[in-house]
Amino acid sequence: MSGGLQDEDSSRDAGVDADADADADANANAERPEKRIRTSSRYNDGGQEMVFIYKVGGCMKEKLVQLWKQYESISANDDGAPPPPTPTLEIRIPLEHVTTKNCQVRSCQLWGTDVYTDHSDLVAVLMHIGYCKPKVSPPLPSILEFRVTARVLPPRESYISTERNKVRSRAWGGNNVGCSYSVEGCWIVKKGGGTVDLEPLLMHSSSVEPTLVAAPVVADRSAAAWSALLVREVTVQYNLCNEPWMKYSISIVADKGLSKPFYTHARLKKGDVLYLETISRRYELCFSGEKLVEGHRGESESAIVDVFRWSRCNKPLPQTVMQSLGIPLPLDRVVILEENIEWEDVEWSETGVMIAGKEYKERFQRNRLVWHPSDF
């Protein structure tokens, strides 16, 4: 799970009517009475209520594992007594993180179905379960934050992959998971006060062959060892030239994995080119150079950043023709739509892409990341 957390006491107002503007992003229809979700005093420090704030790029895994180990220790000392319930955590998620712009969602940090690995991202889990939709823009501005009750659970031997609500989780096998967790409840807090319960949307679920399956377990937990545990399976479609390409998926085009040299933007810088197709058009995304930026993204010093080019191909060409022309394609074969864009300006979603603030709403059908021109 990839939400960083910090302890904070919190109280929740109640008794305020739920606005009708809790839209489809919040399948909300019930006013929540005043209630506190507590972590059992047997698992926290001094019996204080434990409320945490989600942060992108942090890690809640350590806290979950710590609580699970405390639970195991206490359960082992209760001779003959029935085991107590496993601990729960209440997590607060600021509204701006509930979007596909969240880098943890973009990189598909999500393993399991209903029960997830401890390193699965909480926002990605909520989108997979159906508490919120995978959209580029956050939910309604009248919402202050999301709150979640997560229950710590024992580790599993394997975690299955499913596609739900246009989000595909990944499968996981092996013994490198400290514990699991599930979502017991989710609600929104409105800026004007009051809370609204959310209901999960578990329809549109398809059980498929796992995107990741277990390989022989490696004792070393380095990045290379973790990567060796994963074997990716893909779905192949036919492109506009009737050639086999991979079906478009945000988990394929977005940065992912444990090693930065294999991130999509790093591969583009090495000379790879990404091609994407809609039902009638083909687009090209490639590395175009570097530029010097003064005060880059709020920093005091200047920085050299990578820039990319987004183009529309004049016409879909067979692979042999593309290979003879050169990749990326010559400028007379494409229409440049955006150039000198930074990687942070490329925002992927399940339904399209936003480039430098402009949304391309045509739904992608297929994609191919070409390693080199000889990779045909």
N, C-alpha and C positions, 0 to 999 in steps of 0.2 A: 504494500500500500504506500502511495507516495504523497501523503498529505502530512506536512510537518505540523507539529502540535505544540502548544504552550498552555500551561495550567492557567485557569482563570475562573473565579467565581462568577456565576451568572444567575440572574433571575429572569423569569419570563412572565410578561403581562398576560392577562386572560380576560374573557368576558366581553371582548370586542367583536362585533359581527364581522364575518369574513366577507370581503368585497367580492362582487361578482367578477372582478377583473383578474381573479386567479385563473389564467387561461389554460390552454392545453398543455403549456409547459409545466404547470403545476396541477395535476389531476386532483384538485382540491375541492372538497365539498363538505367538510365537517369542522366546526369550531372546536378548538382544543381547550379543555379546561386547564386551570393552573396545575402544573405537575412538575416534579423534578425527577430526572433520570439519574440515579445515583450508582456509582460504582461501589460495590460492597466494601464496608470499612475493613474487611479482612484483606483487601488487595490494594488499598491506597495508603497514603501517609496521614495518619491521624484521623481517619474517617471523614476527611473533607470531600465535598462534592468535586468530581473531576470533570471539568469542561475544557475542551481543547479547541484551538483555532487552526483550521486547515491552512497550509501554506504550500504553494507549488514548489516542487524541488526539494521539499523536506522529506522526512521519512518517519512514518508512524510504526514501522516494523519493530523497532527496538522496544517501544512501549508495549506493544501487543505481546511480544515474546516475554518481556519482563512480567507482565500480568499473568501470562500463562504459566510461567515457571513458579510464580508465587502460589498460584492456584494448585498446581501439582504438589508443591511442598506441603500446603495446608491439607489437601485431600489425603495425602499419604499418612498424615498424623492422626486422622480421624478414624481410629480403629473401630471397625464394625458399623460406623455411622454411615448413612446414605451420603453420597457426595453432594456438596452444596452446588448451587447453580454457578455456571461460569460467569466471570465478571463482564460488565458492559462499560462502554465509554460513550459520552455525549460529545459530538464534534460539531463545531460551528464552521460553516463554509461561507465566506464572503461572496456576494452575488457575482462579482466580476470573474470568479474562477469557474462558474458553472457555464462553460462554453467550450466549443471545440478548439478555441484558440489556446486553451490550456495545453501546455506542451506534454503533460503526462497523458492526456486524452489523445493528442495527435500521434504520440508514439505507441499507443495501444498498450499501456501498462496495466493489463487486465488478464487474469488467469483464473478460470473456474466458472461455475454456474451456480447461483444461489449461495454456495459457500465458496469463498475466494481465498487465494493465498495471501499471506501477510504483507507481501510487497505489491499487491494490486492497488491501484489508485482509487480513492473513494469516489471522486467525481465520475470517473469512467464506470465504476460499479453502479452508481445511481442511474446513469444513462442506460446501462445494460438492463437493469431491473425495470426501468420505465418510470422512475420518479421525476425525471426531467428529460427533455428532448435534446439530441445532439445537434445544436445549432451554433452558428458562428457568433451571433449576438446573444448577450445574456437575456434571461427572462425579464418580465415586466419591471420597470424602475420602481414601482410601488413596493416591491419586495426588498427587505433589508438583507436577509441572509437565509440560508438553508441550515437546518439542524438535523442531525442524524444520531440515532442510537445504534451502535454497533456492538455485537456480542462476540467475545473471544471464544474460539472453538479449537479443539485439538487438530493437529496436522493430519492430512490425508495422504494416502499412498499415491493418489492421482487426482487430477482436476480436469473435468471435461470441458469441451469447447462447444458453444452454441452461438447462434446469431439471434439477437433480440433487438427490436426497436432500431434497426439499422446499425447496430453496434455488435461486432463479433468479439467474443472473448477468446482467449487462447487456452490450449490445454497444457498441462504441466505434469511431469512425472519425475520421480526421484525423491531423495530424502533431504533436500536442501531447504525445506520449509519448516520454520520454527513453530508456527501455529496457523490457524485459519481464522476467518471472521465472516459474519453474515450481518445483514442490515435488518434490524427488527422494527425500525420505524423511521419516518422522515416527515418533517413538517417545515413550513416557511414561517418566518417572522416578518410582519409587515412594518413599514416605516412609521405608520400611524399608530402602531400598537396592535396587539392581538396576534394570534397564530392560526394557521390553517393546516389541517392534516392533509397529507398526500397519500394517494393510493398507488401501488405499483401497477404497471401495465405489462403483463407477462405474455401477451399475445404476440403474434408474428414471430414465434420462436421456431427455429429449425435446428434439429440436431444433425450435425454433420460430422464427417471425419475430422479429428482434431487437427488444428493448425500446427500444433506442436506435440510431439510424442517423445517418450523417454528414450534416451540412449543409455549405455552402461554408466553407472554412477561413478563420478570421479571424486576422490577425497579432497583434492585441492579445490579451493573456492575462489580462485583467481577468475578474472573476466573470461579468459580463454576456456577455463574449465566449465564455467556456467554456460558459455555459448555451445560447448560440445554436447550439453545435455539436450539441445533443442534441434529438431529436424523439421523444417518447414514443408508443408504441403500447399499446393496452389490449385486454383481453378483456371482452366484455359478456355478462352473463347476465340472466335475468328475475327480478325480485324476487317477494315474496309476493303482490303485487297485480298481477302479470303485466306489469310495466313494466321497461324496460331499465336495469340498474345494472351497475357494474363488478364483476368477479370479485374476491373478497377476496384481498389480497396484502399481506404485511408491508412490502414495498417501497413500497406506496401510502400506507398509514396512518402509517408511521413518519416522523420528521423526515428530510429528505433534501435534496439539492441544495447549491448553492454560495452561496445568498443566504438569510439568516435570515428575512426577511419572508415567504418561501414555505414555511418549516417548518410542519408541521401545527399545532403548538400556537400559532404566531403567527397563522395563519389563523383558528383558533378564537377567539382574542382579538379579532380584527377583526369577528366576528359570524358566522363560518361555523359549521356544525354537522355533526358526523360521525355518520352512521347506519350500523349494521352489522346484518346478518341471519344467523341460523343457519337450519337447515332449517324452523324453525317460529316463531321469535321475532325481534323487531326491538329493537335497543338504540340509545340516543342518548347522545352525548358532546358536551358543550357547555361554553363558558366561563361561569363564574358570578360572577366578581368578583376582588377582591384581598384579601389579609389581611396583617397585620403579624406577623412571626415574630421572636421574640427568639432570638439566637444561632442563626441559620438554618444548619443542616447544618454545625455545628461552628465557625462563624465567631463572632467576639467581638461584632460589631455586629448590630443588628436589621436586618431587610430586609423589603421589601414584595414578596410573591410572588403570582403568578397562581394561581387555584384553579379547578377544573373540577367538573362534575357528571356522574355516570354513572347512567343510568336505563334502565328497560325499558318500552317502549311497551305500553300496555294492549292494543292491537291494531294490526296493520299498516294504515296508511291510504293511499289513493291520493294521488298528488302534488297533485292539485287541492284535495283536502280539507285536506292539510297546509298548503298555501299560504293557504287561507282562515282556518285556525285560528291561524297564526303559527308561526314557527320561531325558537328551539326551541319544542316543543309546550308548551301550558299544563300546569300541574302536575296538573290533574285528568285529563290524558290519559296520564300516565306514572306509574311507580312508581320513586321515587328509591332507588337501591341504595347509592350512595356519593356524598357531597358534600364540598365543601371539600378536595378532593384536589389535590395538586401534580402537575405533569406528570411529574416523576420517579417518581411512584407508579404511573404507567401503563406497564406492561411488555408489549410486543407479542411474539407468537410466531407461527409458521406455523400453529399449531393453535388459538389462542385468545388470551386476554389475562389478565393478572393486574392487579387494581386494588387498591391499598392492601394488598397482601399476600394478597388473596383471588383464587384462580384460577378463572376461568370456563372450564370444560372443553368447553363446547359449541363445536363447530367452526364458524367463520364461513364462510359461502358467498359473500356479496356485501357490498359497502360502497358508500356514496356520500357524498362530502364536498360539502355544499351550501354554495355560496358566499353566496348570499343567497336569501330567499324567492322572488325573481323569477327565480332561476336554474333554474326548471323549464321 
